[in-house]
Amino acid sequence: MIRLFSGNRVGVLFLLPLFVIIFQILHWQTGQVESQVNDFGFWGELFVPEYLSYFLSGIFITGNALLLNRIYNRHQFLDKNSFLTSLLYIVLITFCHAFYHFDYLICVHSLLLLMLQQFFEIKQQTDARKHVFNAFVFIGAASTLQPLLLLFSPFFLISLYNLRSFYWREFILALLGIALPFLYCLTFLWWCNLDYIDNVDFSTFSYQFTDFIWNFLFIALIIIITFFGLRPKLKKSSVRLKKQVQVLWILVIMGLCVGVFSLLQKSEGDNLTIALLFLISLSTFSFLHKTYGVISVCILYFSIAYSMLKFFIA
């Protein structure tokens, strides 16, 4: 399977929806399917029927996998096209609740990937005002769904100025871009006569705390393998690729911070997948390393096996 997705075979992308459907069918067979009211940040709560929830989450997850792969190939992380990032995304997100129940987190993934696409279109010697504004509009939209992203917005500015020098006009456009979705959100709340406040509770931890620790350790293992697997590639890479890799590391740290604070605020552990979202593109380099490639392949196959066996484990 690794070879299949590592090669330049566009047809393997048609397998992605099949994988999503298989995992969702296995989840449905366990009887865990349910209609529920989902929290969408400042927009309030949304009731999603059970089968519509499967459909929407499947569409968004497949779309995210394709978009992540497009960013990876378009910006030449490798010398040839590879579709491994899309497979990694789908396999690793199967451990997330949002894979089976449509909620704000999958939408946040989509918006952050659109932001990343705009970031990587920024060049040092060209006019980047359009891309800066668009990127921060996506950041603002994601922050209306997950308000903690607004708290860590300096990470996005650091990422921007890692790619490009500081310009006041672009900084002002960034502030306007991030504020625009909140203006629409407040208008929506006023128009619908809603008063939604996300109460912060630091007093209790839920049963997800143990899951959070295991997920955190799993991501830490991937980070270590990725770091050492990436070093040989960076020695021979272009300055542009080094900057893109630095941006991804900055956003991985931001995702870890959001995950930890989300656990404290709402006892939710799934927000760690925000870090995983940016880590996936970096982790593909470890598959090319002679030593860490074997470890990476073992981890991937273990993840695939466990993600399917967990439905049969009481």
N, C-alpha and C positions, 0 to 999 in steps of 0.2 A: 504493500500500500504506500509506503514511503517513496519508493521509486516511481510509482504511478503518479503521485502528486508532485514529485520533485521535477519531473520532466516537463517539456513544453507541449503538453497535450491539453488543449482547451476543452476537449470533450469530457474530462474528468469533473468539470464544474457541474455537469448534469447529475453527478452522484450526490452533490451536496443536499438538494431537497430530499433525496431518497433517505439519506442518513437522518435528517431532521424528522421525517415522517416515521421512520423506524423507532427512534427514541420516544417520540410522542405516543406512538401506539403502545409501546412497552409501558409507558407511564399510565396511559389510559387503562390498560389491562390490570394494573394494580389497584384500581378503584380510587385513586387519589384525585381524580378529576372533580372539580368543583367550581361553581359560580361564586364570585367574590367581588367585594368592593375594593378597588385598588387606589392607593394614594398616588396622586400625580403632583405632589409639591404644592406650589402656590395656586395651581389651577383647581385644587380641591380633590374630591374623590369621584371615581368613575366605576360604575357597575359593568362588568364584562361577563356575558354568558359563557358557560364552560367551553363549548365547541368553537365559538368565535374567538375565545382566548387562545386556544390551540392554533387556530388559523392565523391570527394576527402575529403571535409570537414566532410562528414558523416563517412567515413572510419577512418579518424584520430581521430575524437571525440569518436567514439565507442572504438577504440583501446586505447585511453588515459584513458577512463573510466575503461576498463578492467585492464590496467596496474596499475592504481591507486589503484584499489581494490586488485590486487595481492600483491602490496607492503604492503597494510594495513593488510591483512590476514597473509602473510608470516612472518611478523615481530611482530606478536602477540600483536597488540594494544589492542585487547580484548581476553578473554579466549576462545571464540568460533568464528568461521568464520561468517562474516557479509558481505552483499553486498550493504549496504546502501551508501557507499562512491561513488560507480558508479552511483547510482541514483542521488545523490546530485550534482555530477559533471555535468551530462547531463542537469538537471533542471536549475542550476545556469548559465551554459554557454549559454543557449538559449537567454540570454539578450545580448550576445556578437555578434558583426557583423561577426566574423569569423565562427560562427556556420552555416551561410548560404552562405558565400563567402570565399572560400579557400584563406588564406593568411599566412604570416610569423608567426602570433601569435600562431596558432594551432601547427605549427611545433616546436615553442619554448616550448610549453607545453609538447610535446612528449619528447624533448631532456632533459628538466629539470626533468621529471619523470624518465627517464633513469639514470640521474645523481643521483637522490634521491635513486634509487634502489642500485646503487653502493655504496653510502654513508652508507646505512644501512647494507651492507655486511661487513663493516669494523669492526673488533673486536680489542680490546686492546692488546691481547696477541698473535695475529697471524700476519703473513706478509701481509700487506695491500697495497703494492706497485702497484699491478695490479689494484685494485679497485680505488686507488687514481688517477692513470693515466687515467683510463677509465672515471672516473667521470669528470675530468677536460677537457678531450677531448669533452665530451658532453656539458660542460659549454662553451668551446671555440666555438663549432659549433652553440650553441644558441646565442652567442654574435655576430657572423657574421650576424645573422638575426636581432637581436635587440642589437645594439652597446651599449646601456645604461647598459646592463648587465656587460660589461667589466668595466665600471666605478664603479660598486658596487661589483666587484669580491672579495674584502676583506670579505664580508659577507660569501662567500663560504669557505674561509680559516678559518674563525671563526667557522663555522659549522663543518669543518673537525676536528679542534683541540678541539672541544667540545666532539667529539667521541673518540679521540685518542691523545696521547702525540705528541709533535713536534719532527720530524725527518728530518734532512737536505736532505737526499736522496728522501724522499717523497715530500718535498717542491720543490725540483728541478724537479721531475717528474710532479708535478702539473703545474709548469710553462711551461714545455715542452708540456704537454697535452693541455693546453689552447692556446698555440701558434700554434700547428699543424694545426688546421682548418683554421687559418688565412693564413698560408703558402699555403695551397691548394687554398684558396680563391684568394690570390694575384696571384698565378700561373694561375688560371682560367681567371682572369681579363687581365693579360698580354697576355695570349694565344689568347684570343678573342679581344685583342686590345681595351679594354674598360677602361674608366676612370670615375668611379662612386664615387661621393662624396655626402654624405648625408648632405645637408645644414641645419644648425640649425637656427631656427627662433623663437625668444622669444618675438616678438613684438605683436602678435595677438592671440586671442582666437576664436575658432569656436563655432558653435551652440552646440557642444558636451560638453561645459563647465557645463551647467545645468545638463545634464545627468551624468557627472562625479561627481558632488556634491551629487546627489542622490545615485549613486553607492557607493561612499565613505562612506556615512552615513549608507547605508545598510550593508556594510562590517564591519563598526565600531560596529553596533548592533550585528552582528554575533560574532565578537571578544569578546565583553563583555559577551554575553551568554556563549560562549565557555570557557572563562576564569573561570567563576564561576562554570560551569558544570564540568570542568576538575579537579578542586581542590580535591574533595573527592577521585577520582580515583588515583591521584598522591600520596596521603598519604599512600596508600597500594601497590603501584607499585614497580617494580624492579628498580635498578639503571640504567639498560640499557634502559628501557622504558622512564625514566625521561630524559635521554640524548637525545633520539630520539625526544621527545616532545620539548625539548629546541632547537634542530636543526630546527624543523618545525616553531617555533616562530621566530627564527632568519631569516628564509627565508620568512616568512610572512612580516616582517618589510622591508626586501629587496624588496619584490614585491610592497609594498606600495610606497617606494621611487622611484622605476622604473615607477610606474603609475603616480606619481606627476610630475616627470621630463619629462615623455613622453607627458603629457598635455602641459607643457611649451614649449617643443621642436617642437612638431608636431600638437598640439591640438588634440591628440588622448587619449581617456579615457579608451579604452578596455584593456590596459596593466595592469589595476588593477586586472584583472583575474589571473595574475601571483601570486598575494598574495592569491587570492581565491583558487588557485590550491593547496597550502600547508595548507590552513586553513580548507579545507574540511575534511581531516583526523582527525583533532583535534575536529571539530564541532560534529562529531558523538558521542562523549562522552556526550554531552549535552542532547542527546535524552534519555540517561539512567538515568538522574537526575529527581527526583520526581517533583521538581518545574519547573526547566528550560526545562525539557523534553516537557511539555505542550506547552511552548512558542516556542520551536524549531519546534514542529510538526505544530503549527499554521503558523509559518513563511514558512515552506516547502510547505504546502498546498496553502498558499497565493501566493507563488512564482509560483507554478504549474498553478494555476488559472489565474494569471496575465500574465504569459508567453504565454498562449493560447488566452486570451481575447484581448491582445494587437494587434492581427492581425485584430480584428473587431472594434477597437477603431479608429475613424478618427483622 
